[in-house]
Amino acid sequence: MKGPVRVSLMGLGQRGLQHLKSLWTLQQQGAVRLVALADAFEANLETGKIRDYVEGFESDGVLHTTDFEALLEQEPDALYVCIPPNVHSGEVVRAAEAGLHLFVEKPMSLYLDEALEMEAAISGAGVLNTAGFQQRFDGRHEAIHRHLREGRRPLMACYTYHGPLEGHNVKHHQTELHGGPANRVWTANRAWSGMTVVEGGIHLLDLWRYWFGDVEWVQAHYQHRPEADVHDGADNPYTYSALFGFVGGATGTMTLSRLRKVYADHGDHQVLWTEGRAEIGWEGVTTYEYHGPYPPSQPPPQDNVTTTLYEGRGGDDTFAISKVFAQAIAEGRPELIRSPFSDAMNSLAAVIGANVSDDLGGERVYLEQLLRAESFAAYRRKPS
Ligand SMILES: NC(=O)c1ccc[n+]([C@@H]2O[C@H](COP(=O)([O-])OP(=O)(O)OC[C@H]3O[C@@H](n4cnc5c(N)ncnc54)[C@H](O)[C@@H]3O)[C@@H](O)[C@H]2O)c1
């Protein structure tokens, strides 16, 4: 392709603005040219508001519109779709059919039938595509990916995150006008977010897939919040316990909570292989592995088995995923993309499968059946 990639973006909320910041930088570098921005609300399209998030943003030559068809008329090469996952209305299919390369934020939909339709349209059109799993570009996660590929057999990942219910970010969709929470924090609401394993846990699940391969089955149990404890639409469960089984035999355990009045969070992330363990934190990745003669004459000192595999927070993965997406389009190199839509379907099915398993009393749900079997049709369908 000659010249910068012509990019459009729909959904100028929390995530769309983060992507716009990256795209604005990529525009300064000559890699992309912004041509259209769409949002459902005029207020989110005001240049002054956008500048509060994207320093120095100028709207010259960029159409700001509430009309999706008008965005398509600008004939962009690519479209970023950054809208809440329950409000899709055929835009991804329409854009794929119009030949646009697609960046679709996670979770691509709360409904598997709708996501399967998107997947079919994207594959059919042969456009380049990615789901918004930027964490595969975090240096810490790349280091683990490489470490496991050096002949280590993964056994298990364990992720715990206890976040305060009130810690959710404020959102930009005016949910109060569309039957959602008055405070706009739709991530705490079941109908809008698909619950926390789908909304947030999907990032971890997708990372585990980056390291371990596809998920085969899932079992889950949640502790649901009773109506009497629901404030301002925040009706997501108190706690989530989910166990994911990978095709190669590894497992992933995810323990999440969103409690009110705690106002403190706690996280822990471990990855285990047959003869070692990695701990992932904000400060980097530490591995615990013994490399000396085996068996040692006496237990080795801790220093001998502790290695810093990666130091620091892993870089700006949101910028990295866009840089690579633009490069893949410009150079016609789909192999640069780490989360093509079709690949991401397994991540989406796994987390939706966790919700289904919880609903079925903790039954083991096989993803192949969840995606295809008639017995799961009702769980795939979008409510009308
Ligand atoms: N990858 C990540 O780390 C990450 C982080 C945050 C959010 N997300 C995902 O990004 C998506 C958007 O979330 P958000 O946090 O930006 O929400 P948000 O509510 O802050 O923003 C959504 C925006 O989409 C707009 N919108 C809704 N329907 C639209 C339509 N039909 N046409 C045009 N605009 C429309 C809203 O007006 C709003 O401005 C969600 O799927 C969310 O899960 C991903």
The ligand as an ORCA input file, in Angstrom:
! r2SCAN-3c Opt
* xyz 0 1
  N      -8.470     -3.791     25.438
  C      -8.635     -3.154     26.585
  O      -7.776     -3.124     27.442
  C      -9.934     -2.439     26.829
  C     -10.022     -1.465     27.832
  C     -11.243     -0.817     28.023
  C     -12.340     -1.166     27.248
  N     -12.218     -2.128     26.295
  C     -13.353     -2.524     25.457
  O     -13.622     -1.474     24.548
  C     -15.038     -1.421     24.274
  C     -15.551     -0.020     24.592
  O     -15.408      0.190     25.976
  P     -15.161      1.630     26.581
  O     -14.477      1.422     27.863
  O     -14.506      2.516     25.620
  O     -16.663      2.093     26.838
  P     -17.231      3.603     26.893
  O     -18.633      3.526     27.378
  O     -16.296      4.479     27.630
  O     -17.197      4.038     25.380
  C     -17.968      3.456     24.389
  C     -18.212      4.515     23.342
  O     -18.907      3.920     22.254
  C     -19.897      4.852     21.823
  N     -20.922      4.132     21.071
  C     -21.846      3.256     21.537
  N     -22.589      2.785     20.505
  C     -22.116      3.351     19.378
  C     -22.460      3.273     18.020
  N     -23.439      2.479     17.591
  N     -21.773      4.026     17.125
  C     -20.769      4.835     17.531
  N     -20.382      4.947     18.832
  C     -21.058      4.226     19.735
  C     -20.391      5.481     23.117
  O     -21.078      6.674     22.914
  C     -19.082      5.662     23.871
  O     -18.483      6.899     23.561
  C     -15.673     -2.513     25.130
  O     -15.827     -3.672     24.375
  C     -14.648     -2.738     26.237
  O     -14.694     -4.020     26.794
  C     -11.039     -2.746     26.066
*
